[in-house]
Amino acid sequence: MKKLIVLYCLLISAIAISQNAEVVSPDGKLKLKVAVENGNPIYSVTYNNKGILENSPLGLITNEGDFTKNMSFVESTLGKVDKSYEQEKIKQSSINYKANTLKFTIVNTDKKQISILFQVSNNDIAFRYELPIWGETMACVVEKEATGYKFPSQTTTFLSSMMKSMTGFARTAPSYESGYTSDSPMETNTAEDGYVFPALFHVGENGWALLSETGVSSLYCGSHLSKYRNGIYSVEYPNIKNNNGFGSTGAQIGLPGVTPWRTITVGETLKPIVETTIPFSVVEPLYEASQDYTYGRGSWSWIVWQDNSMNYEDQVKYIDLAAAMNFEYILIDAWWDKNIGYDRMKELIQYAKSKGVDVFLWYNSNGSANDAFQTPKDKMNTAITRKKEMKWLKEAGVKGLKVDFFGGDKQETMRLYEDILSDANDYGLMIIFHGATLPRGWERMYPNFVGSEAVTASEMLIFSQDVRNKEAFYATLHPFIRNSVASMEFGGVLLNKFLNKGNEKGQKRLTTDAFQLATSVLFQNPVQMFGLTPNNLEDVPAFELDFIRNVPTTWDETVFIDGYPGKYSVVARRHNQKWYIAGVNAEETAKTLKLKLPMLTGGKATLYNDDKNKNPLMEDVKISKKGEVSITIQPNGGFVLTN
């Protein structure tokens, strides 16, 4: 009898052990454990043996079964990933991705299995759910996801709340344009509609974690974080009110099928957060580029001169501005079809070409989802009309589109994003999205995708005193959060003293010229539409214009130098052999930094900065043999250092 009891205990112990698995990063510092505990799948994360995530829930609920409770372990399998790829339009052009993998398979009481695939690289975790065919069932609807994140109690947060559906301008929200809170206690994260990805967490002395998702295509919906509830943030699917209530909030998938990747970037410092490429390393291109796309900078009348500039004469002025600045593009915004017309637009495009400038045109995405009224409208929302329009665009010589007013993360809307991108590639057109969701791996997935707004961007500097007051604050956040995981089409570098056509009174710019120059480097997007105006050719120092004429928009390397989100930020980017080190200061007093810049060791560099009176200056500086230099950044100011 005693032997039977001992054997039974050993058997129970073996089962308990077998229901746990772990995977560590190649350098051994990042560790993920996964288990089934009392029928519930859970996971936890440590970095250098310090807790980042405590036991947190996993699982899905589908119309074919519940995979969040009463689960049993089936098996686990370890593996490796080692791949290299080139990607011209993100923060790094050549990437080698190495990760250790764990596939953890569980089964519910209906004998239906799912697997969770984890990939753990040195500072990144990516995981997704994989659903097999269940007997004769070849399709299902994922209704809810149980994935959660339980941070230690000392954690503070840097979050942007999800905008309420069908609110805001012409009922176009949510469009990822809320502000951020900084270093907030988790208990204060009570926004009813939750928080957008990416989301940054400071786990006290244990380190930092950035949460996001990637790999969202037409095959799934986008998701976001719930409010802080019972000690946990959960993955939530779109509010049913998105898209004027049309479409499901979950995902309709064929079997076998997979969910998008959940990503967690972890570090003791902010360096891995700024430098991560995980959103692109776990996805693949969905189609080949129909041609080589050219990236660069553009002029854009609407941002400062607004709707009244949508006429032939003003667009000629901005084409001439682009030509004078050696810009590749001009963006012609809303109402061009009404105020210029299709025939004269062809003439305007030819004029631009004669000046060495190519054209992006603005479009309203809407046909039925909201009340956005700007035209061209009803051109992008259906396949037949869209292809007819794109045929005209190609024939007219247009190189790209800016498509606006999406307002939702449902699968229905994700299909529209993908359809626009795929059709545009067939006609050799690049795509920028505005009034849009976060791009989730799209730079790699869609070869003609060249950026999204999805941030409180430059237009809000025109419309909101509060955003002008917080311009520097937000700028110090973006390299660590929004721009860390995806290209960000901000539409910045505004050099008017007043952000309007008169440039004499009204919306006063509160940041310095050097700050504006710094954002051209700090904010990463392969096509940048800058907010210069024709008068800047006369009223801005020549050295500033020369800097903008030469600043690149694609980067071979990105390196975190210094900073703290919400206070100041310094980032280095390399294009070919030339380095640009850019910083901005959101604090109320001048900040003197002793920067370590090994890439410039012992050399001379050109510094663009502000003097004590916040006037712009350019001077030569020498970098010590230790690769160190001291730089003072004025409040609401910035600097750029180039070799």
DOTITI-646819 format. One record per residue: residue in three letters; x, y, z of N, C-alpha, C in turn. Coordinates in steps of 0.2 Angstrom, whole numbers, plus 5000, padded with zeros to 4 digits. Atoms other than C-alpha are relative to their C-alpha. Layout:
DOTITI-646819
ALAXYZXYZXYZ ...
end
This chain:
DOTITI-646819
MET500449945000500050005000500450065000 LYS499649944999501450125005500350014993 LYS499650005006502350084988499550044995 LEU500449975004500750134979499950075001 ILE500149934998500550294988500650044998 VAL499449975003502350334984500050014993 LEU500050005007502150294966499550054998 TYR500549955002500550394965500250075001 CYS499749934999501450544973500550024995 LEU499549995005502850524961499750024993 LEU500349985007501650524946499750075000 ILE500349945000500750674952500550065000 SER499549955000502350764955500350014992 ALA499850005007502950714937499550044995 ILE500549965004501350784930500050075001 ALA499949934998501550944939500650034997 ILE499449985003503250964933499950014992 SER500050005007502850924915499550064998 GLN500549945002501451064915500450075000 ASN499649945000502851194917500550004994 ALA499549995005504051254903500350075001 GLU499749935000505251394901500550004994 VAL499649995005506251474888500450065002 VAL499649944998507751594890500350034993 SER499749965006508551724878500749974999 PRO499450035002510151674869500650025005 ASP499549984995511151784882499849985007 GLY500250034994510251694896499750055005 LYS500249954995509651864904499250005000 LEU500849995001507751864898499749935001 LYS500350074999506751714905499350005000 LEU500750015000504951664902499849935002 LYS500350064998504051534911499349994999 VAL500750015002502351454906499849945003 ALA500350064996501251334915499250004999 VAL500750014999499551264917499950005008 GLU500150004993498951304935499350005002 ASN500750014998497351244942499550014993 GLY500450005006496751224924500150074996 ASN500049945004497251404919500750014998 PRO499349995003498751444907500250075002 ILE499649944998499951574914500750004998 TYR499349995001501651644911500350065004 SER499649954996502951754920500650024996 VAL499449985004504451854914500550035005 THR499549974996506051894923500650034995 TYR499449985004507651994917500550015005 ASN499550004995509251964926499849985007 ASN500350024994508251874939499650055004 LYS500549954997507152024943499450004996 GLY500650015002505352014941499750064995 ILE500349955004504552104926499349994999 LEU500750025000502852014924499949945005 GLU500250064996502151904938499549964996 ASN500450045004501051764934499450034997 SER500549975004499851824920499649954996 PRO500450055004498451744911500150004993 LEU500050015007498451674894499349964998 GLY500650035003497051604882499650044996 LEU500449975004495751634870499349975001 ILE500750035001493851614869499750014993 THR500250005006493151564853499349974999 ASN500650035001491451514846500049935000 GLU500050075000492051344845500349975007 GLY499750024994492751334863500350055004 ASP499749954995493451414879500749975001 PHE499350024999495351404880500350045005 THR499849964994495551504896500049975007 LYS500150034993495051384910499949924998 ASN500150075001494951194913500549974994 MET499650025005496451174902500549955003 SER499550054998497751034902500650004996 PHE499350005004499551024896500049944996 VAL499950065005499850914881500849994999 GLU499250005001501750954876500350074999 SER499749945002503051084874500649984996 THR499450015005504451094861500450065000 LEU499649945000505951204861500350004993 GLY499649995007506851274845500350065000 LYS499649945001507851414838499750044993 VAL500049965006507651554825500650044999 ASP499449965002509051634816499950034993 LYS500149975006508751754802500350074999 SER499849945001509451904794499650034994 TYR500449975005508552034783500250074999 GLU499949935002508652204775499450045000 GLN500749965000507352344778500250075000 GLU499749935001507752514772499650055004 LYS500549944997506252614780499949995007 ILE500150004993506452574798500650035004 LYS499549974996507652624812500749974999 GLN499450045002508952494806500049974994 SER500150025006509352444789500249924999 SER499850075000510152274792499949965007 ILE500250034993509452154806500249935000 ASN499950084999510051984812499649995007 TYR500550014995508651914823500149935002 LYS499850074997509151764835499549995006 ALA500550014994507851694847500049925001 ASN500150074998507551534856499250005001 THR500750015001505751464854499749955005 LEU500450054996504451374865499349994997 LYS500750015002502851294858499749965005 PHE500350034994501751254872499249994998 THR500750025002500151154868499649985006 ILE500550024995498651134879499349984997 VAL500650035003496951054877499450025005 ASN500649994995495151094884499649945001 THR500450064998493850984890499649974994 ASP500350035006493150964873500549964995 LYS499450045004494850884867500250044994 LYS499749965006495251034856500650045003 GLN499349974998497051094857500150074997 ILE499749945003497851264854500750005003 SER499349994998499751304855500150085001 ILE499849934999500551464861500850004998 LEU499350005002502251494852500350075003 PHE499649954998503451604861500750004997 GLN499349995002505051674854500350065004 VAL499649964995506351754866500750014997 SER499449985002507751854859500350045006 ASN499749974994508951954870499750055004 ASN500449954996507752094875499350004998 ASP500750005003506152044866499749935001 ILE500450065000504751914869499550024995 ALA500550005004503551884855499649945000 PHE500350065000502151764856499350014997 ARG500650005003500551714847499649935001 TYR500450064999499151584848499949974993 GLU500150045006499051444835499549955000 LEU500650045000497451364831500049954995 PRO500050055005497451194822499349994997 ILE500750025002495951114812499849965006 TRP500350054995494751034825499549964996 GLY500450055004494050884816499850034993 GLU500349975006492950954802499950075000 THR500149934999492951124809500650044996 MET499549965004493851244796500050075001 ALA500049934999493451414803499750015007 CYS500349984993493051504820500150075000 VAL499949934998492851674827500350005007 VAL499749994994493951724841499750065003 GLU500449954998492851824852500350045006 LYS499749964994493951874867500749975001 GLU499450034999495751854872500250015008 ALA499849994993496351824890500750025002 THR499349984999498151874888500050065004 GLY500049954995498551984903500850025001 TYR499449974998500052084910500050025007 LYS500049984993500352084929500650025002 PHE499449974998501652204934500150005007 PRO499949994993502452214951499850075002 SER500449944998501652344962500450075000 GLN499649945000503052474961500050034993 THR500049985007502752494942499750064999 THR500449945002502352664935499949994992 THR500250015007501652694918500050064995 PHE500049955005501752794902499549984994 LEU500550035004500152774893499650054997 SER500549965004498952854880499349975000 SER500650035000497152824882499749994993 MET500450025006496052744868499450055000 MET500549955001494952884861499349964999 LYS500750035001493052844862499750004993 SER500250015007492252774847499550054998 MET500549955003491252894835500050065004 THR500049944997491853044844500550044996 GLY499549965004492953194839499850034994 PHE500249975006493053274823499649954995 ALA500450035005491653214811499949925003 ARG500150074997491453054823500549954997 THR499550055003493152984816500449975005 ALA499650044995493852924833499849935000 PRO499349994998494752824838500550004995 SER499449995005496352884829500650005003 TYR499350004996497752864842500350075000 GLU499849944999497853044845499950035007 SER500149974993497653064864500750015002 GLY499449984996498953134875500349945004 TYR499750054996500053034887500150035007 THR499849994993500253024906500749975001 SER499350024999501953004913500249985007 ASP499850024994502652904927499449995005 SER500650004996500852874933500049935004 PRO500150064996500452744947499549964996 MET500450045004499552594939499250015002 GLU500749994998497952624950499750064997 THR500349945003497652784941499849994993 ASN500250025007497452694924499349974999 THR500750025000495652694924499550024994 ALA500449985006495152754907499549944997 GLU500550055002493552654902500149964994 ASP499950035007494052624884500749975000 GLY499350035000495852564889500550054997 TYR499449975002497552614882500249974994 VAL499750025007498352604865500649975001 PHE499350025001499852504860500450054996 PRO499650034995501252534862499950035007 ALA500149984994501252554881500749995004 LEU499350014997502852584892499950005008 PHE500150014993503052524910500750005003 HIS499449994996504452574922499949955007 VAL500150054995504652424934500550015006 GLY499549984995505652524947500749984998 GLU499350025001507452454949500049944996 ASN500050075004506952294940500150024992 GLY499949985007506952384923499450034996 TRP500649975004505752434909499749954995 ALA500350045004504552354898499550044995 LEU500449975005503652404882499649954997 LEU500550055002502052314877499750024993 SER500349985006501452314859499749934996 GLU500250065004500752194845500350024993 THR499749995007501352164827499749944996 GLY500250055005500852064812499250004999 VAL500750005001499052124811499850024993 SER500250005007498352104793499250005000 SER500750015001496652084786499749945003 LEU500250074997496551914794499850015008 TYR500149994993496351994812499850075001 CYS500149934997495752144822500650035003 GLY499549974995496952264831499750005007 SER500250004993496952264849500350065004 HIS499749954996497352374864500049975007 LEU500050024993497552364883499450035004 SER500649984996496152374895500350045006 LYS499849964994496152484910500349955005 TYR499750044994497052424926499449975004 ARG500650034997495852294933500249945004 ASN499850064996496152174948500749994999 GLY499250015001498052204946500249984994 ILE499850025006498052164928499850044994 TYR500249975006498052244911499949944995 SER500250055004497152134898500050024993 VAL500149995007497152124879499350014999 GLU500749995001495552194873499950014992 TYR500249995007494752194855499650065000 PRO500349945002493952344847499350015003 ASN500649984997492452434855499549984994 ILE500550025005490852374846499850064996 LYS500349945003490452554842500550034995 ASN499549985006492052574830499649994994 ASN500350015007491552594812499350015000 ASN500749994999489852654817499649945002 GLY500350064997489452494825500049944995 PHE500050055005489752394809500649955001 GLY499550054999490752234810500149975007 SER499950034994491252114823500650035004 THR499449984996492452154838500549955000 GLY499550054999493351994837500349994993 ALA499650025007494251904822499749934998 GLN500250065004493551784809500649974997 ILE499450035003494951664805499849934997 GLY500050075003495151504794500549965004 LEU499650044997495951354802500449954995 PRO499649974995497351324804500150075000 GLY499949935000497551504809500450025006 VAL499649974995498651614820499750075002 THR500249934998498351774830500650044999 PRO499449965000499451924829500549995006 TRP499550014995501051934839499950055006 ARG499949964994501052004857500750015001 THR499349994999502752084860500150045007 ILE499849974994503652134876500750014999 THR499349985000505252224875500350025007 VAL499849994993506252224891500850025001 GLY499349984998507852304898500150035006 GLU499849974994508752364913500050084999 THR500149935002508852534904499650014994 LEU500449995006507952614890500349984993 LYS499650025006509252564877499649954996 PRO500350055004508352404871499350034998 ILE500749975002506652504871500150044993 VAL499949955005507352634859500249964994 GLU499750035005508252514848499749934997 THR500450065002507052364847499850004992 THR500350015007506652294829499549945000 ILE500550064999505452154836499450014996 PRO500650005004503952224827500149974993 PHE499950025007504752184810500449935000 SER499650075000505852024815499549945000 VAL500450065000504351914817499450004995 VAL500550005006503351964801500449994994 GLU499750015006503751934783499650044995 PRO500449975005503252034767499449964997 LEU500550035002501551994761499950004992 TYR500050005007501852034743500750044998 GLU499449965003503352104732499850074998 ALA500149935003503552284728500050004993 SER500150005007502952324711500650044997 GLN499449965003504452444709500450025006 ASP499649974995505852524719499650075002 TYR500349944997505052654730500550055002 THR499549954998505952824733499750035006 TYR500249974994505852894751500350075000 GLY499749935000506253074756499550055004 ARG500349944996505553244762499550034995 GLY500549975004504053344756499850075003 SER500449944998503253514757499349995001 TRP500750014998501453534763499750065002 SER500349934999500453694762499449995006 TRP500650004996498953634772500250015008 ILE499850004993499853614789500050075003 VAL499949934997500153804791499550044996 TRP500449965004499153884777499349984999 GLN500750034999497653764779499650004994 ASP500450015005496153744768500050054994 ASN500049945005496253914759500649994995 SER499450015005497953854751499849954995 MET500250055005497053724741499850034994 ASN500249975007497153814725500750004996 TYR499450015004498353804710500650055001 GLU499449954999499353964714500449985006 ASP499750014993499753924732500449934999 GLN499650065000500253744727500650014995 VAL499449985004501453814714500550035004 LYS499549974995502253914728500349945004 TYR499750054996502453754738500449954996 ILE499650035005503153664723500750034999 ASP499449965001504453804721500449995007 LEU499650014993504853784740500349935000 ALA499750075000505053594738500750004996 ALA499450005005506253624723500650045003 ALA499449964997507253764733500349965006 MET499750044995507453644747500349934998 ASN499850075002507953494737499649945002 PHE500450054998506453404743499749954994 GLU500250045006505853254733499250004999 TYR500750015001503953274736499650075002 ILE500549954997502453394739499449965001 LEU500650034998500953334748499450054998 ILE500549965001499353414741499449975003 ASP500550034995497953394754499350014998 ALA500750015001496053394755499750064996 TRP500449955004494853484743500450014993 TRP499649995007496153474728499549994994 ASP500450025005494853394718499550054998 LYS500549955001493553534720500450074998 ASN499749935001494753684720500550004995 ILE499550015006496053624707499749964995 GLY500350055005495153484698500549954997 TYR499650055002495753334690500450024994 ASP499649985006496253414673500650055002 ARG499549964998497253554681500549975005 MET499650044996497953434693500649974996 LYS499550035004498853344679500550054998 GLU499549955001499553514674500550015006 LEU499649994994500153544692500549955001 ILE499550055000500953374692500650014995 GLN499549995005501853414676500550055002 TYR499649954998502453574683500549985006 ALA499550034994503153484699500549964997 LYS499550045003504053364688500550044997 SER499549965004504853504678500550035006 LYS499649974995505553564695500349945004 GLY499750064997506153384700499649985007 VAL500450024994504753364713499449954998 ASP500650045001503453224714499550015005 VAL500649984996501753224721499749945004 PHE500550044996500753144735499350045000 LEU500749974999498853174735499649975006 TRP500450014994497653174750499349974997 TYR500650035001496153064750499649985007 ASN500550024995494653034762499949924999 SER500150075001494552844766499249995000 ASN500750014998492752864771499549994994 GLY500650005004491152814762499449995004 SER500650024996490052754776500150005008 ALA499950014993490952744793500050055005 ASN500049954996490952914799499750064996 ASP500349945003490453094795500550054997 ALA499449965003492153154787499750024993 PHE500449975006491553264773500650034994 GLN499549975004493253324765500049964994 THR500050045006493453274747500850004997 PRO500450055003494053174737499749955005 LYS500350054996492853054746499649954996 ASP500350065004492052884741500449984995 LYS499550035005493652844731500449945002 MET499650054998494552724742499749955004 ASN500350054996493252624751499749944997 THR500350065004492652504737500549994995 ALA499550025004493752404726500050034993 ILE500149985007493052454709500250074999 THR499949935001493052644712500850015002 ARG499349984998494752634721500549984994 LYS499550025006495652534706499950054994 LYS500149955005494852664694500450065001 GLU499649944997495552804704500749994999 MET499350025000497252724705500350004993 LYS499850005007497352694687500150074997 TRP499949935002497052884684500650035004 LEU499449974996498352924698500749984997 LYS499450035004499652814689500250044994 GLU499949965007499352894672500250075001 ALA499849934999499453064680500750015003 GLY499349994998501153034687500050015008 VAL500050004993500653034706500449945003 LYS499650054997501852944717499849975007 GLY500250024994500952924733499350035002 LEU500649984997499352944743500050015008 LYS500150004993498953004760499249995001 VAL500750024999497352924766499850015007 ASP500249974994496352994780499449975003 PHE500650014997494952964793499849935000 PHE500250075000494852774797499649995006 GLY500450004994494352774815499849945003 GLY500250074997494352594821500549954999 ASP499550065000495352434824499649934998 LYS500350075001494052304819500349974994 GLN499850035006494452174806499850034994 GLU500349965006493352264794500450054998 THR499649945002494452414795500749984998 MET499350035002496052314794500049974993 ARG500050025007495452244778500050064995 LEU499949945004495252414771500750034999 TYR499349985000496952464776500449964995 GLU499650055005497652304767499850014993 ASP500350005007496552324752500350074996 ILE499749945003497152504749500849994999 LEU499350015001498952454751500249954995 SER499950055005498852304740499950034993 ASP500249975007497952394726500550064998 ALA499549955001499152544728500649974997 ASN499450035003500652434725499949984993 ASP500150025007499852364709500150064995 TYR500049945004499852544703500750055001 GLY499449974998501552594710500050065004 LEU500149954995500952704724500249995007 MET499950004993501552734741499450025004 ILE500649984996500352754755500350025007 ILE500049974993500352864771499350005003 PHE500749994997498852844783500050055005 HIS500149944995498252984793499349995004 GLY500650024997496852984806499949935001 ALA499950075001497352804808500249965006 THR499850044995497852664819500849995000 LEU499350024999499552604825500249954994 PRO499850055004500552524811500349945004 ARG499850064996500852344817500549954995 GLY499650045004502352274807500050024993 TRP500249995007501752354791500650024996 GLU499549985004503352434786500449944996 ARG499850065003503952254782499549964996 MET500550045003502352174778499750034993 TYR500249965006501852304765500550044997 PRO499449965002503252364754499950074998 ASN500149935002502352524748499750045006 PHE500249964994501852574766500550055002 VAL499449954998502852734771499850045006 GLY500149974994502052784787499350025002 SER500749984998500552834798500150055005 GLU500049954995500152974809499949965007 ALA500150044994499352884824500450035006 VAL499749974994499953014837499750075000 THR500249934999499553194843500650044996 ALA499549975005500453264827500050074999 SER499949935001500853434820499450044999 GLU500649965001499153484815499750025007 MET500349984993498653484834500450065003 LEU499749944998499953614836499750064998 ILE500449955003498953724825499450015004 PHE500750004998497253684833500050015008 SER500150014993497653664852500650045004 GLN499549964995498553784865500349945004 ASP499750054996498753634876500549954997 VAL499550045004499653534863500750044999 ARG499449955000500853684860500450005006 ASN499749994994501153694878500449935002 LYS499750074998501653504879500449974994 GLU499650025006502553494862500749965002 ALA499350034998504253464870499949935005 PHE500250064996503453344883499949944996 TYR500250065004502753234870500649984995 ALA499450015004504353244859500549955004 THR499550044996505353164873499749935001 LEU500350064999504053024874500149954994 HIS500150045006503952964856500649954998 PRO499450055002505752884854499949945004 PHE500050064995505352774869499349964999 ILE500750035000503452734865499849994992 ARG500350005007502552774848500549984995 ASN499550005005504052794837500549945001 SER499650064999504952644845499849944996 VAL500250065003503852514837499750014992 ALA500249995007503352594820500150074998 SER499949935003503652744808499450045002 MET500449954998502852904813500050064996 GLU500049955005502253024800499750065004 PHE500249944995502253184812499850064996 GLY500249935004502253324799500350065003 GLY499749954996503453424809500550054996 VAL499549945002504953554807499650064998 LEU500449945001503853704809500550065002 LEU499549944998504953864808499750075000 ASN500349934998503654004808500050015007 LYS500049984993503654094824499249995003 PHE500750014999501754094823499749954995 LEU500150065004500953934816499350024996 ASN500549985004499854024803500350034994 LYS499749975006500054104786500350075001 GLY499849934998500254284793500750005003 ASN499450014997501654224804500250075004 GLU499949944996501454384815499650005007 LYS500450014993500154334829499649944999 GLY500550065000499054194834500349945004 GLN499850074997499654014837500850015001 LYS499349994999501354054844500449935002 ARG499650064999502653914843500450015006 LEU499649994994503453884860500749965000 THR499350045000504953774855500450044995 THR499549975004506553834847500149974993 ASP499850025006507153824830500449935000 ALA499650064999508453694836499649945002 PHE500450054998507153594844499749974993 GLN500350025006506253584827500549964995 LEU499550045004507853534818500149935003 ALA499950074997508053394831499549954998 THR500650055001506353324828500149974993 SER499950035006506853294810500449935000 VAL499650064999508053164816499749955006 LEU500350044995507153114832499449964998 PHE500650045003505553064823500249974994 GLN499850045006505852924811499449984996 ASN500550025005504752904795500450004994 PRO499649995006505452864778499850054995 VAL500349945004504353004770499850055005 GLN500149944995504353164780499750064996 MET500349945003503153304775500150055006 PHE499849954995503953454784499550064999 GLY500549945000502953614789500350064998 LEU499749935002504053744781499550044996 THR500449955005503253894772500450044996 PRO499649965005503853994757500450055003 ASN499749944997504254144768500649975004 ASN499450024996505554034778500650004996 LEU499449995004506654044763500450065001 GLU499749934999506954224768500150025007 ASP500049984993506654234787500349955005 VAL499750054996507554074793500850014998 PRO499350005001509454074795500249954995 ALA499850055005510353994780500249945002 PHE499750064998511253864790499449955002 GLU500550054998509553794796499749974994 LEU500250025006508953784778500449954997 ASP499550055003510553694773499949945004 PHE500050064996510353574787499449964997 ILE500650045002508553524781500149984993 ARG499950035007509053514763500449935000 ASN499650065000510253374768499849955005 VAL500250054995509453284782499749944997 PRO500350065003509053104777499349985004 THR500650024997507453014781500049925001 THR499950074999508052834781500749995004 TRP499450014996509352764793500249935000 ASP499750065000510552624794500149975007 GLU499950024993510752624813499750055005 THR500349964995509852694828500349985007 VAL499750024994510652704845499850055006 PHE500249964994509952764862500650035003 ILE499449974997511152894870499850025007 ASP500249984993510252964885499350035000 GLY500749975000508553024891499649965005 TYR500550034996507052994902499350024997 PRO500749985004505252994894499750055004 GLY500449944997504353154898500550065002 LYS499549954997505953244903500550024994 TYR499649995005507253234889500249944996 SER499850065004507853124875500650024995 VAL499449995005509453104865500149934996 VAL499950065004509552974851500550024994 ALA499550005006510952944837499749964995 ARG500150045006510552894820500550004995 ARG499450005005511752844806499649994993 HIS500150015007511452864787500649994996 ASN499350015003512852784777500550015006 GLN499549984995514352854787499950065004 LYS500249944997513553004793499649995006 TRP500450014994512953014811499650075002 TYR500449944998511553134817499849985008 ILE500250014993511353144836499650065002 ALA500649954999509753234841499850005007 GLY500350004993509053294858499650055001 VAL500549944998507653394865499949995008 ASN500149994992507253454883499350035001 ALA500749984998505553464890500050035007 GLU500049974993506053524908500050075000 GLU500149924999505853704914500750035000 THR499349975000507753734915500449974995 ALA499550035005509253714904500349945003 LYS499750064998510053544905500649994997 THR499350015003511853514903500249925000 LEU499950075001512253334897500749984998 LYS499350035002513953244897499849944996 LEU500250055004513653134882500649954998 LYS499450055003514652974877499849984993 LEU500150015008514752964858500649974997 PRO499450035002515952834854500150004992 MET500050005008515452844835500450064998 LEU499749935002516253024835500750015004 THR499450004996517752984846500650044997 GLY499449965002519153114844499950044994 GLY500149975006518353194829499750075001 LYS500449945000517553364825499349994997 ALA500750015002515753384823499750075000 THR500449945000514453524819499450005004 LEU500650004995513253574832499550054998 TYR500649955001511553654829499750005007 ASN500349994993510953724846499750075001 ASP500349944998510153864855500550045005 ASP499649974995511054004864499650015006 LYS500449994994510454064881499450044999 ASN500649975002509254174873499549964995 LYS500450055004508554024863500050024993 ASN499949995007509254094847500449954997 PRO499750065003509853964834500850024999 LEU499349995002511753944832500349944997 MET499650055003512953834822500750015002 GLU499350004999514653794828500449945000 ASP499650065000516053674827500249985007 VAL499850024994516453564842500549944999 LYS499650065000517753434846499849955005 ILE500250064996517353264853500749975003 SER499450024997518653204866500249934998 LYS499750075002519753054864499649945004 LYS500450054997518552964876499350004997 GLY500650005003517153004865499450045004 GLU500449974995516353124877499950084997 VAL500149935002515553304874499550025005 SER500549974996514553414885499650054996 ILE500449955003513053504878499450025004 THR500649974996511753614886499450014995 ILE500649995003509953604880499550055004 GLN500449954997508853754883499349965001 PRO500750024999507053724890499650014994 ASN500450005007505853684875500550014994 GLY499550005005507453674865500349944998 GLY499750065003508553554856500650014997 PHE499349995003510153514847500149944995 VAL499850055004510853414833500850004999 LEU499350015001512653354831500149964995 THR499850045006513353294815500749994999 ASN499350015002515053224809500150024993 
end
